[in-house]
Amino acid sequence: MNETLSYGLSVGFFAYGMMIVIAGLCAVLIRVIVTVLAKTSKAPAKASSKAPAPAAPKPAAAARAAPAVPVPGSAVDDGVIVAVITAAVHAALGAGHRIVHLEEASHSAWTRDIRARHHTSHSPHR
């Protein structure tokens, strides 16, 4: 009985020690990856900061004041919608991003009900 207990404790301490060593190695590996990625992402930013970016032309005041109201009875082509979304992504995130999939979001009644229950289950603005 005593030998079984001592064997179990020794195996347990060994496993605990191995977990500490593995966790430490993982932390070091993650630190190295973060450092390498930080250095590689800073290099292009420094090169691009030397050349000043061209100023974007300011839109006319009339174009800014015009409301974007769809004309009743006019159908908008899906290609136009995709082009607008693509232009917005390019303007917001730059040329390094691309849209992989566009689809209309359709949610079931179950999803809407559960989402409504979740949103009304707490009151964050008390």
OpenMM code with the backbone's topology and positions (N, CA, C; nanometers):
from openmm import Vec3, app, unit

residues = "MET ASN GLU THR LEU SER TYR GLY LEU SER VAL GLY PHE PHE ALA TYR GLY MET MET ILE VAL ILE ALA GLY LEU CYS ALA VAL LEU ILE ARG VAL ILE VAL THR VAL LEU ALA LYS THR SER LYS ALA PRO ALA LYS ALA SER SER LYS ALA PRO ALA PRO ALA ALA PRO LYS PRO ALA ALA ALA ALA ARG ALA ALA PRO ALA VAL PRO VAL PRO GLY SER ALA VAL ASP ASP GLY VAL ILE VAL ALA VAL ILE THR ALA ALA VAL HIS ALA ALA LEU GLY ALA GLY HIS ARG ILE VAL HIS LEU GLU GLU ALA SER HIS SER ALA TRP THR ARG ASP ILE ARG ALA ARG HIS HIS THR SER HIS SER PRO HIS ARG".split()
positions = [
    Vec3(0.0825, -0.1192, 0.0000),
    Vec3(0.0000, 0.0000, 0.0000),
    Vec3(0.0865, 0.1250, 0.0000),
    Vec3(0.1893, 0.1271, 0.0810),
    Vec3(0.2768, 0.2420, 0.0918),
    Vec3(0.3563, 0.2631, -0.0367),
    Vec3(0.3961, 0.1541, -0.1021),
    Vec3(0.4702, 0.1643, -0.2276),
    Vec3(0.3810, 0.2205, -0.3384),
    Vec3(0.2549, 0.1801, -0.3381),
    Vec3(0.1616, 0.2286, -0.4392),
    Vec3(0.1392, 0.3788, -0.4241),
    Vec3(0.1268, 0.4234, -0.3001),
    Vec3(0.1072, 0.5656, -0.2746),
    Vec3(0.2299, 0.6464, -0.3164),
    Vec3(0.3475, 0.5983, -0.2819),
    Vec3(0.4687, 0.6720, -0.3181),
    Vec3(0.4891, 0.6722, -0.4696),
    Vec3(0.4544, 0.5613, -0.5363),
    Vec3(0.4658, 0.5565, -0.6817),
    Vec3(0.3678, 0.6555, -0.7453),
    Vec3(0.2461, 0.6602, -0.6960),
    Vec3(0.1456, 0.7528, -0.7491),
    Vec3(0.1858, 0.8979, -0.7290),
    Vec3(0.2402, 0.9286, -0.6102),
    Vec3(0.2851, 1.0654, -0.5848),
    Vec3(0.4027, 1.1033, -0.6749),
    Vec3(0.4955, 1.0097, -0.6950),
    Vec3(0.6106, 1.0416, -0.7799),
    Vec3(0.5673, 1.0635, -0.9252),
    Vec3(0.4735, 0.9817, -0.9737),
    Vec3(0.4229, 1.0009, -1.1096),
    Vec3(0.3484, 1.1343, -1.1194),
    Vec3(0.2717, 1.1679, -1.0182),
    Vec3(0.1980, 1.2943, -1.0177),
    Vec3(0.2904, 1.4148, -1.0192),
    Vec3(0.3945, 1.4132, -0.9348),
    Vec3(0.4897, 1.5244, -0.9329),
    Vec3(0.5675, 1.5343, -1.0637),
    Vec3(0.6014, 1.4188, -1.1222),
    Vec3(0.6707, 1.4199, -1.2507),
    Vec3(0.5819, 1.4823, -1.3584),
    Vec3(0.4542, 1.4429, -1.3607),
    Vec3(0.3614, 1.4978, -1.4598),
    Vec3(0.3436, 1.6481, -1.4384),
    Vec3(0.3342, 1.6900, -1.3134),
    Vec3(0.3209, 1.8326, -1.2827),
    Vec3(0.4440, 1.9091, -1.3309),
    Vec3(0.5604, 1.8549, -1.3063),
    Vec3(0.6845, 1.9179, -1.3520),
    Vec3(0.6921, 1.9260, -1.5036),
    Vec3(0.6506, 1.8201, -1.5714),
    Vec3(0.6519, 1.8205, -1.7177),
    Vec3(0.5562, 1.9258, -1.7730),
    Vec3(0.4399, 1.9404, -1.7092),
    Vec3(0.3454, 2.0426, -1.7545),
    Vec3(0.4034, 2.1827, -1.7380),
    Vec3(0.4771, 2.2054, -1.6294),
    Vec3(0.5398, 2.3362, -1.6089),
    Vec3(0.6440, 2.3625, -1.7170),
    Vec3(0.7252, 2.2611, -1.7479),
    Vec3(0.8286, 2.2766, -1.8505),
    Vec3(0.7653, 2.3021, -1.9871),
    Vec3(0.6624, 2.2260, -2.0221),
    Vec3(0.5968, 2.2424, -2.1521),
    Vec3(0.5292, 2.3792, -2.1612),
    Vec3(0.4649, 2.4230, -2.0535),
    Vec3(0.4007, 2.5550, -2.0544),
    Vec3(0.5047, 2.6653, -2.0709),
    Vec3(0.6187, 2.6511, -2.0057),
    Vec3(0.7258, 2.7498, -2.0206),
    Vec3(0.7795, 2.7543, -2.1622),
    Vec3(0.7997, 2.6370, -2.2228),
    Vec3(0.8474, 2.6320, -2.3610),
    Vec3(0.7461, 2.6942, -2.4570),
    Vec3(0.6184, 2.6690, -2.4342),
    Vec3(0.5144, 2.7298, -2.5186),
    Vec3(0.5147, 2.8816, -2.5032),
    Vec3(0.5324, 2.9309, -2.3813),
    Vec3(0.5363, 3.0756, -2.3591),
    Vec3(0.6548, 3.1382, -2.4312),
    Vec3(0.7704, 3.0720, -2.4263),
    Vec3(0.8887, 3.1237, -2.4958),
    Vec3(0.8659, 3.1225, -2.6465),
    Vec3(0.8071, 3.0152, -2.6990),
    Vec3(0.7805, 3.0057, -2.8420),
    Vec3(0.6840, 3.1155, -2.8871),
    Vec3(0.5800, 3.1396, -2.8103),
    Vec3(0.4841, 3.2450, -2.8440),
    Vec3(0.5522, 3.3816, -2.8404),
    Vec3(0.6381, 3.4027, -2.7426),
    Vec3(0.7101, 3.5299, -2.7319),
    Vec3(0.7992, 3.5527, -2.8546),
    Vec3(0.8671, 3.4468, -2.8991),
    Vec3(0.9531, 3.4569, -3.0173),
    Vec3(0.8694, 3.4883, -3.1411),
    Vec3(0.7563, 3.4208, -3.1564),
    Vec3(0.6699, 3.4445, -3.2724),
    Vec3(0.6184, 3.5881, -3.2728),
    Vec3(0.5757, 3.6377, -3.1580),
    Vec3(0.5246, 3.7749, -3.1490),
    Vec3(0.6350, 3.8751, -3.1821),
    Vec3(0.7548, 3.8502, -3.1323),
    Vec3(0.8666, 3.9405, -3.1600),
    Vec3(0.9001, 3.9434, -3.3084),
    Vec3(0.9055, 3.8259, -3.3704),
    Vec3(0.9370, 3.8185, -3.5133),
    Vec3(0.8290, 3.8877, -3.5956),
    Vec3(0.7027, 3.8628, -3.5630),
    Vec3(0.5942, 3.9269, -3.6372),
    Vec3(0.5942, 4.0782, -3.6179),
    Vec3(0.6267, 4.1237, -3.4983),
    Vec3(0.6308, 4.2680, -3.4735),
    Vec3(0.7421, 4.3336, -3.5545),
    Vec3(0.8564, 4.2676, -3.5636),
    Vec3(0.9673, 4.3252, -3.6403),
    Vec3(0.9376, 4.3251, -3.7896),
    Vec3(0.8732, 4.2197, -3.8397),
    Vec3(0.8443, 4.2144, -3.9829),
    Vec3(0.7331, 4.3107, -4.0210),
    Vec3(0.6395, 4.3374, -3.9311),
    Vec3(0.5318, 4.4303, -3.9652),
    Vec3(0.5765, 4.5754, -3.9519),
    Vec3(0.6785, 4.6041, -3.8712),
    Vec3(0.7268, 4.7408, -3.8561),
    Vec3(0.8148, 4.7827, -3.9726),
    Vec3(0.8826, 4.6901, -4.0358),
    Vec3(0.9744, 4.7246, -4.1445),
    Vec3(0.9027, 4.7906, -4.2623),
    Vec3(0.7920, 4.7358, -4.3156),
    Vec3(0.7241, 4.8047, -4.4256),
    Vec3(0.6610, 4.9367, -4.3821),
    Vec3(0.6190, 4.9471, -4.2584),
    Vec3(0.5562, 5.0699, -4.2115),
    Vec3(0.6569, 5.1839, -4.2097),
    Vec3(0.7821, 5.1558, -4.1714),
    Vec3(0.8842, 5.2596, -4.1702),
    Vec3(0.9169, 5.3045, -4.3120),
    Vec3(0.9206, 5.2093, -4.4046),
    Vec3(0.9517, 5.2441, -4.5430),
    Vec3(0.8408, 5.3284, -4.6042),
    Vec3(0.7165, 5.2959, -4.5714),
    Vec3(0.6059, 5.3713, -4.6294),
    Vec3(0.5864, 5.5059, -4.5611),
    Vec3(0.6362, 5.5219, -4.4376),
    Vec3(0.6184, 5.6492, -4.3686),
    Vec3(0.7126, 5.7562, -4.4222),
    Vec3(0.8193, 5.7174, -4.4917),
    Vec3(0.9116, 5.8155, -4.5481),
    Vec3(0.8463, 5.8934, -4.6620),
    Vec3(0.7671, 5.8243, -4.7434),
    Vec3(0.6989, 5.8907, -4.8539),
    Vec3(0.5629, 5.9381, -4.8051),
    Vec3(0.5344, 6.0687, -4.8142),
    Vec3(0.4048, 6.1170, -4.7664),
    Vec3(0.2917, 6.0652, -4.8545),
    Vec3(0.1837, 6.0311, -4.7901),
    Vec3(0.0674, 5.9808, -4.8623),
    Vec3(-0.0014, 6.0968, -4.9331),
    Vec3(-0.0490, 6.0740, -5.0553),
    Vec3(-0.1186, 6.1826, -5.1253),
    Vec3(-0.2502, 6.2134, -5.0547),
    Vec3(-0.2815, 6.3409, -5.0488),
    Vec3(-0.4041, 6.3834, -4.9819),
    Vec3(-0.5244, 6.3428, -5.0652),
    Vec3(-0.6247, 6.2900, -4.9974),
    Vec3(-0.7470, 6.2498, -5.0663),
    Vec3(-0.8259, 6.3746, -5.1026),
    Vec3(-0.8836, 6.3777, -5.2217),
    Vec3(-0.9622, 6.4949, -5.2593),
    Vec3(-1.0875, 6.5038, -5.1730),
    Vec3(-1.1197, 6.6263, -5.1310),
    Vec3(-1.2374, 6.6466, -5.0475),
    Vec3(-1.3614, 6.6500, -5.1355),
    Vec3(-1.4675, 6.5795, -5.0935),
    Vec3(-1.5895, 6.5811, -5.1737),
    Vec3(-1.6558, 6.7181, -5.1673),
    Vec3(-1.7294, 6.7478, -5.2699),
    Vec3(-1.7997, 6.8761, -5.2764),
    Vec3(-1.9051, 6.8818, -5.1671),
    Vec3(-1.9366, 7.0026, -5.1235),
    Vec3(-2.0346, 7.0193, -5.0162),
    Vec3(-2.1718, 6.9699, -5.0592),
    Vec3(-2.2058, 6.9869, -5.1865),
    Vec3(-2.3363, 6.9413, -5.2346),
    Vec3(-2.3440, 6.7893, -5.2327),
    Vec3(-2.2346, 6.7246, -5.2649),
    Vec3(-2.2343, 6.5785, -5.2639),
    Vec3(-2.2449, 6.5262, -5.1216),
    Vec3(-2.1859, 6.5984, -5.0260),
    Vec3(-2.1931, 6.5560, -4.8873),
    Vec3(-2.3339, 6.5745, -4.8314),
    Vec3(-2.4035, 6.6780, -4.8746),
    Vec3(-2.5345, 6.7094, -4.8201),
    Vec3(-2.6453, 6.6261, -4.8824),
    Vec3(-2.6213, 6.5663, -4.9971),
    Vec3(-2.7260, 6.4907, -5.0655),
    Vec3(-2.7538, 6.3606, -4.9910),
    Vec3(-2.8798, 6.3367, -4.9542),
    Vec3(-2.9114, 6.2120, -4.8847),
    Vec3(-2.9107, 6.0939, -4.9815),
    Vec3(-2.8723, 5.9802, -4.9310),
    Vec3(-2.8689, 5.8584, -5.0126),
    Vec3(-3.0008, 5.7852, -4.9946),
    Vec3(-3.0988, 5.8200, -5.0758),
    Vec3(-3.2315, 5.7603, -5.0679),
    Vec3(-3.2542, 5.6781, -5.1942),
    Vec3(-3.2879, 5.5494, -5.1791),
    Vec3(-3.3128, 5.4699, -5.2990),
    Vec3(-3.4418, 5.5137, -5.3679),
    Vec3(-3.4408, 5.5073, -5.4983),
    Vec3(-3.5578, 5.5446, -5.5770),
    Vec3(-3.6568, 5.4290, -5.5717),
    Vec3(-3.7840, 5.4555, -5.5386),
    Vec3(-3.8815, 5.3466, -5.5331),
    Vec3(-3.8992, 5.2824, -5.6703),
    Vec3(-3.9030, 5.1522, -5.6712),
    Vec3(-3.9248, 5.0781, -5.7945),
    Vec3(-3.7981, 5.0488, -5.8715),
    Vec3(-3.6838, 5.1014, -5.8295),
    Vec3(-3.5600, 5.0728, -5.9021),
    Vec3(-3.4901, 4.9541, -5.8373),
    Vec3(-3.4442, 4.8643, -5.9204),
    Vec3(-3.3737, 4.7463, -5.8709),
    Vec3(-3.2236, 4.7726, -5.8781),
    Vec3(-3.1539, 4.7413, -5.7701),
    Vec3(-3.0095, 4.7601, -5.7659),
    Vec3(-2.9439, 4.6285, -5.8035),
    Vec3(-2.8521, 4.6347, -5.8964),
    Vec3(-2.7811, 4.5165, -5.9421),
    Vec3(-2.6906, 4.4652, -5.8302),
    Vec3(-2.6808, 4.3318, -5.8159),
    Vec3(-2.5943, 4.2734, -5.7136),
    Vec3(-2.4482, 4.3100, -5.7368),
    Vec3(-2.4103, 4.3265, -5.8614),
    Vec3(-2.2732, 4.3658, -5.8912),
    Vec3(-2.2396, 4.5032, -5.8372),
    Vec3(-2.3374, 4.5915, -5.8377),
    Vec3(-2.3170, 4.7264, -5.7842),
    Vec3(-2.2977, 4.7191, -5.6333),
    Vec3(-2.3770, 4.6370, -5.5676),
    Vec3(-2.3652, 4.6220, -5.4224),
    Vec3(-2.2284, 4.5651, -5.3865),
    Vec3(-2.1847, 4.4640, -5.4604),
    Vec3(-2.0532, 4.4046, -5.4353),
    Vec3(-1.9437, 4.5081, -5.4580),
    Vec3(-1.9580, 4.5897, -5.5616),
    Vec3(-1.8579, 4.6931, -5.5892),
    Vec3(-1.8526, 4.7963, -5.4773),
    Vec3(-1.9677, 4.8343, -5.4246),
    Vec3(-1.9718, 4.9321, -5.3161),
    Vec3(-1.9082, 4.8746, -5.1903),
    Vec3(-1.9403, 4.7495, -5.1576),
    Vec3(-1.8820, 4.6859, -5.0393),
    Vec3(-1.7314, 4.6715, -5.0560),
    Vec3(-1.6875, 4.6316, -5.1747),
    Vec3(-1.5444, 4.6171, -5.2009),
    Vec3(-1.4727, 4.7509, -5.1873),
    Vec3(-1.5325, 4.8573, -5.2391),
    Vec3(-1.4718, 4.9899, -5.2274),
    Vec3(-1.4647, 5.0346, -5.0817),
    Vec3(-1.5681, 5.0038, -5.0043),
    Vec3(-1.5677, 5.0412, -4.8628),
    Vec3(-1.4591, 4.9658, -4.7862),
    Vec3(-1.4437, 4.8365, -4.8155),
    Vec3(-1.3387, 4.7581, -4.7496),
    Vec3(-1.2019, 4.8119, -4.7882),
    Vec3(-1.1837, 4.8437, -4.9153),
    Vec3(-1.0547, 4.8971, -4.9607),
    Vec3(-1.0248, 5.0319, -4.8956),
    Vec3(-1.1260, 5.1161, -4.8819),
    Vec3(-1.1051, 5.2475, -4.8211),
    Vec3(-1.0757, 5.2359, -4.6720),
    Vec3(-1.1408, 5.1410, -4.6055),
    Vec3(-1.1240, 5.1288, -4.4612),
    Vec3(-0.9997, 5.0499, -4.4225),
    Vec3(-0.9704, 4.9415, -4.4947),
    Vec3(-0.8639, 4.8511, -4.4530),
    Vec3(-0.7425, 4.8520, -4.5434),
    Vec3(-0.7535, 4.9045, -4.6619),
    Vec3(-0.6396, 4.9073, -4.7530),
    Vec3(-0.6464, 4.7952, -4.8542),
    Vec3(-0.5440, 4.7894, -4.9371),
    Vec3(-0.5438, 4.6946, -5.0482),
    Vec3(-0.5055, 4.5535, -5.0059),
    Vec3(-0.4580, 4.5338, -4.8844),
    Vec3(-0.4135, 4.4021, -4.8410),
    Vec3(-0.5258, 4.3075, -4.8031),
    Vec3(-0.6496, 4.3494, -4.8137),
    Vec3(-0.7621, 4.2652, -4.7739),
    Vec3(-0.8466, 4.2321, -4.8960),
    Vec3(-0.9176, 4.1223, -4.8864),
    Vec3(-1.0074, 4.0849, -4.9950),
    Vec3(-1.1334, 4.0234, -4.9373),
    Vec3(-1.2410, 4.0357, -5.0103),
    Vec3(-1.3690, 3.9792, -4.9701),
    Vec3(-1.3767, 3.8390, -5.0272),
    Vec3(-1.4014, 3.7426, -4.9412),
    Vec3(-1.4049, 3.6037, -4.9843),
    Vec3(-1.5467, 3.5589, -5.0160),
    Vec3(-1.6440, 3.6044, -4.9364),
    Vec3(-1.7800, 3.5542, -4.9548),
    Vec3(-1.8800, 3.6607, -4.9118),
    Vec3(-1.9795, 3.6835, -4.9946),
    Vec3(-2.0901, 3.7731, -4.9617),
    Vec3(-2.2196, 3.6952, -4.9751),
    Vec3(-2.3023, 3.7039, -4.8738),
    Vec3(-2.4303, 3.6340, -4.8778),
    Vec3(-2.5283, 3.7088, -4.7886),
    Vec3(-2.6521, 3.7118, -4.8293),
    Vec3(-2.7538, 3.7762, -4.7481),
    Vec3(-2.7742, 3.6946, -4.6210),
    Vec3(-2.7772, 3.7641, -4.5088),
    Vec3(-2.7943, 3.6960, -4.3813),
    Vec3(-2.9411, 3.6604, -4.3629),
    Vec3(-2.9674, 3.5337, -4.3520),
    Vec3(-3.1045, 3.4895, -4.3254),
    Vec3(-3.1034, 3.4114, -4.1948),
    Vec3(-3.1846, 3.4561, -4.1023),
    Vec3(-3.1889, 3.3933, -3.9712),
    Vec3(-3.3257, 3.3306, -3.9494),
    Vec3(-3.3245, 3.2176, -3.8847),
    Vec3(-3.4499, 3.1491, -3.8567),
    Vec3(-3.5230, 3.2195, -3.7421),
    Vec3(-3.6477, 3.1828, -3.7238),
    Vec3(-3.7262, 3.2400, -3.6149),
    Vec3(-3.6654, 3.2022, -3.4805),
    Vec3(-3.6090, 3.0818, -3.4729),
    Vec3(-3.5458, 3.0365, -3.3489),
    Vec3(-3.4280, 3.1277, -3.3157),
    Vec3(-3.3473, 3.1596, -3.4139),
    Vec3(-3.2312, 3.2452, -3.3914),
    Vec3(-3.2743, 3.3840, -3.3470),
    Vec3(-3.3756, 3.4405, -3.4111),
    Vec3(-3.4234, 3.5734, -3.3723),
    Vec3(-3.4780, 3.5718, -3.2299),
    Vec3(-3.5510, 3.4666, -3.1940),
    Vec3(-3.6087, 3.4578, -3.0604),
    Vec3(-3.4997, 3.4472, -2.9542),
    Vec3(-3.4013, 3.3617, -2.9775),
    Vec3(-3.2941, 3.3443, -2.8796),
    Vec3(-3.2121, 3.4724, -2.8676),
    Vec3(-3.1864, 3.5389, -2.9795),
    Vec3(-3.1104, 3.6639, -2.9757),
    Vec3(-3.1878, 3.7706, -2.8982),
    Vec3(-3.3186, 3.7774, -2.9185),
    Vec3(-3.4003, 3.8748, -2.8454),
    Vec3(-3.4008, 3.8430, -2.6964),
    Vec3(-3.4105, 3.7160, -2.6615),
    Vec3(-3.4065, 3.6777, -2.5200),
    Vec3(-3.2728, 3.7145, -2.4571),
    Vec3(-3.1649, 3.6932, -2.5306),
    Vec3(-3.0325, 3.7251, -2.4772),
    Vec3(-3.0167, 3.8753, -2.4566),
    Vec3(-3.0620, 3.9543, -2.5534),
    Vec3(-3.0464, 4.0992, -2.5427),
    Vec3(-3.1324, 4.1583, -2.4319),
    Vec3(-3.2446, 4.0964, -2.4032),
    Vec3(-3.3318, 4.1497, -2.2983),
    Vec3(-3.3079, 4.0831, -2.1638),
    Vec3(-3.2112, 3.9921, -2.1560),
    Vec3(-3.1885, 3.9212, -2.0302),
    Vec3(-3.1084, 4.0036, -1.9307),
    Vec3(-3.0496, 4.1119, -1.9739),
    Vec3(-2.9730, 4.1962, -1.8833),
    Vec3(-2.9964, 4.3427, -1.9198),
    Vec3(-2.9716, 4.4275, -1.8229),
    Vec3(-2.9917, 4.5703, -1.8456),
    Vec3(-2.8592, 4.6421, -1.8210),
    Vec3(-2.7801, 4.6630, -1.9253),
    Vec3(-2.6482, 4.7231, -1.9047),
    Vec3(-2.6510, 4.8726, -1.8737),
    Vec3(-2.7618, 4.9415, -1.8980),
    Vec3(-2.7673, 5.0871, -1.8804),
    Vec3(-2.8477, 5.1255, -1.7575),
    Vec3(-2.8227, 5.0647, -1.6453),
    Vec3(-2.8940, 5.1004, -1.5221),
    Vec3(-2.8276, 5.2148, -1.4529),
] * unit.nanometer
topology = app.Topology()
chain = topology.addChain("A")
for resn in residues:
    res = topology.addResidue(resn, chain)
    for name in ("N", "CA", "C"):
        topology.addAtom(name, app.Element.getBySymbol(name[0]), res)
